């Protein structure tokens, strides 16, 4: 099992790294720690490549969530030229749908590891982190609710966990903790 973080659309570097570690997709498991897209020039090709890999576990990072939000905020797209090609690709709806199916947290009890993009607050135990991550993942996977959630996902408040948080405040805190810390 190999874990790699923050690929940011740098497909050639990812391929070089996989070659360096003698990665065999049919034998090895790959954990990708979010931010699949972003700063590099090959975000579209990177998404297509990762989507094609078997035995791959992905958690979403803040850049991945931002890409999903950009789908509904056309005016922002010009501010992110490296991502523009994704929205002009014929398979972009399929790619973004696939991305929405990915979790924010992965726990492997057998290996004894938990993977998130950023971290989780000290007030959370694993059970709380999993529950909060699953709530957001359920919203992202919902054909109607994901749009509203993505529109309301941004913001730095609340910035302190409270068990009483509900609705968008709870979900926003979860996203901020798991993907931005």
C-alpha positions as CSV (number, residue, x, y, z in Angstrom):
1,X,0.0,0.0,0.0
2,X,1.4,3.3,-1.1
3,X,0.0,6.7,0.0
4,X,0.6,9.8,-2.2
5,X,-0.7,13.3,-1.5
6,X,-1.3,16.5,-3.4
7,X,-0.7,15.4,-7.0
8,X,-2.2,18.8,-8.2
9,X,-2.5,17.7,-11.8
10,X,1.2,16.8,-12.2
11,X,0.6,13.6,-14.1
12,X,4.2,13.2,-15.3
13,X,5.5,13.5,-11.8
14,X,3.0,10.9,-10.6
15,X,3.9,8.5,-13.3
16,X,7.6,9.0,-12.5
17,X,6.9,8.3,-8.8
18,X,4.9,5.2,-9.6
19,X,7.7,3.9,-11.8
20,X,10.3,4.7,-9.0
21,X,8.4,2.6,-6.5
22,X,7.8,-0.2,-9.0
23,X,4.0,0.2,-8.6
24,X,2.0,-2.6,-10.2
25,X,-1.7,-1.6,-10.3
26,X,-3.0,-5.2,-10.3
27,X,-0.9,-6.1,-7.2
28,X,-0.4,-2.9,-5.2
29,X,-2.9,-0.6,-3.5
30,X,-2.6,3.2,-4.0
31,X,-4.0,5.7,-1.5
32,X,-4.3,9.2,-2.8
33,X,-4.6,11.9,-0.2
34,X,-6.6,14.5,-2.1
35,X,-5.8,17.5,-4.2
36,X,-5.7,15.4,-7.4
37,X,-6.0,18.5,-9.5
38,X,-5.0,22.1,-9.3
39,X,-1.6,23.7,-9.9
40,X,-0.2,21.4,-12.6
41,X,-0.9,21.6,-16.3
42,X,-2.4,18.1,-16.6
43,X,-5.4,18.1,-14.3
44,X,-7.8,16.6,-16.9
45,X,-5.3,13.8,-17.8
46,X,-4.6,13.2,-14.1
47,X,-8.2,12.7,-13.3
48,X,-8.6,10.3,-16.2
49,X,-5.5,8.4,-15.3
50,X,-6.5,8.0,-11.6
51,X,-10.1,7.0,-12.5
52,X,-8.7,4.2,-14.6
53,X,-6.5,2.7,-11.8
54,X,-7.7,-0.4,-10.0
55,X,-7.1,-0.8,-6.3
56,X,-7.0,2.9,-5.6
57,X,-8.5,4.6,-2.6
58,X,-9.0,8.4,-2.8
59,X,-10.1,11.0,-0.2
60,X,-11.1,14.4,-1.4
61,X,-8.9,17.5,-0.7
62,X,-9.9,21.2,-0.8
63,X,-8.8,21.6,-4.5
64,X,-11.0,18.6,-5.5
65,X,-14.0,20.1,-3.7
66,X,-13.2,23.5,-5.3
67,X,-13.4,21.9,-8.7
68,X,-16.8,20.4,-7.9
69,X,-18.0,23.9,-6.8
70,X,-16.6,25.5,-9.9
71,X,-19.0,23.5,-12.0
72,X,-21.8,25.7,-10.6
73,X,-19.9,29.0,-10.5
74,X,-19.0,29.7,-14.2
75,X,-17.7,33.2,-13.4
76,X,-14.9,31.7,-11.3
77,X,-13.6,29.4,-13.9
78,X,-11.5,32.0,-15.7
79,X,-9.5,32.5,-12.4
80,X,-8.3,28.9,-12.6
81,X,-7.0,28.4,-16.2
82,X,-5.4,25.0,-15.3
83,X,-8.9,23.7,-14.6
84,X,-10.7,25.2,-17.7
85,X,-9.9,22.3,-19.9
86,X,-11.8,19.9,-17.6
87,X,-15.0,21.8,-18.2
88,X,-14.5,21.7,-22.0
89,X,-13.8,17.9,-22.1
90,X,-16.6,15.7,-23.4
91,X,-16.3,13.4,-20.3
92,X,-16.3,16.1,-17.7
93,X,-19.7,15.3,-16.3
94,X,-18.6,11.7,-15.8
95,X,-15.3,12.7,-14.2
96,X,-17.0,15.1,-11.8
97,X,-19.7,12.6,-10.9
98,X,-16.9,10.0,-10.2
99,X,-15.1,12.6,-8.0
100,X,-18.3,13.3,-6.0
101,X,-18.4,9.6,-5.1
102,X,-15.1,9.7,-3.3
103,X,-15.0,10.0,0.5
104,X,-13.4,12.6,2.7
105,X,-12.0,9.9,5.1
106,X,-10.7,6.4,4.7
107,X,-10.0,4.1,7.6
108,X,-8.3,0.7,7.2
109,X,-8.7,-1.2,10.5
110,X,-6.5,-4.0,9.3
111,X,-3.6,-1.7,8.5
112,X,-4.4,0.6,11.5
113,X,-4.4,3.8,9.4
114,X,-6.8,6.5,8.7
115,X,-6.4,8.9,5.8
116,X,-7.7,12.4,5.3
117,X,-6.4,15.3,3.3
118,X,-5.6,17.6,6.2
119,X,-6.5,16.3,9.7
120,X,-9.3,16.3,12.3
121,X,-9.7,18.3,15.4
122,X,-8.6,17.0,18.8
123,X,-12.2,17.0,20.0
124,X,-13.1,14.2,17.5
125,X,-12.4,10.5,18.0
126,X,-12.4,8.3,14.9
127,X,-16.1,7.5,15.2
128,X,-17.0,11.2,15.2
129,X,-14.6,11.9,12.3
130,X,-16.1,9.0,10.3
131,X,-19.7,10.1,11.0
132,X,-19.0,13.7,10.0
133,X,-17.1,12.7,6.9
134,X,-19.9,10.3,5.9
135,X,-22.5,13.1,6.3
136,X,-20.7,15.3,3.9
137,X,-20.0,12.4,1.5
138,X,-23.7,11.6,1.5
139,X,-24.5,15.2,0.5
140,X,-22.0,15.1,-2.3
141,X,-23.4,11.9,-3.7
142,X,-27.0,13.2,-3.7
143,X,-28.0,14.4,-7.1
144,X,-29.9,17.4,-5.8
145,X,-28.4,18.2,-2.4
146,X,-24.8,18.4,-3.6
147,X,-25.5,21.6,-5.5
148,X,-26.8,23.4,-2.5
149,X,-24.1,22.1,-0.3
150,X,-21.3,23.2,-2.8
151,X,-22.8,26.7,-2.9
152,X,-22.7,26.9,0.9
153,X,-19.5,25.1,1.6
154,X,-17.2,28.1,1.7
155,X,-16.4,30.1,4.8
156,X,-14.2,30.0,7.9
157,X,-17.0,29.8,10.4
158,X,-17.6,28.0,12.6
159,X,-14.0,27.5,13.4
160,X,-14.5,25.6,16.7
161,X,-16.2,22.2,17.0
162,X,-19.3,21.9,19.1
163,X,-21.4,18.7,19.3
164,X,-24.4,21.0,18.9
165,X,-23.4,22.0,15.3
166,X,-26.1,21.1,12.8
167,X,-26.7,21.5,9.1
168,X,-24.4,23.6,6.9
169,X,-22.4,24.8,9.9
170,X,-21.6,21.2,10.8
171,X,-20.8,20.3,7.2
172,X,-18.7,23.4,6.6
173,X,-16.6,22.7,9.8
174,X,-16.2,19.1,8.6
175,X,-14.9,20.1,5.2
176,X,-12.6,22.7,6.7
177,X,-11.2,20.3,9.2
178,X,-10.7,17.3,6.9
179,X,-9.5,19.3,3.8
180,X,-7.9,22.5,5.1
181,X,-7.3,22.1,8.8
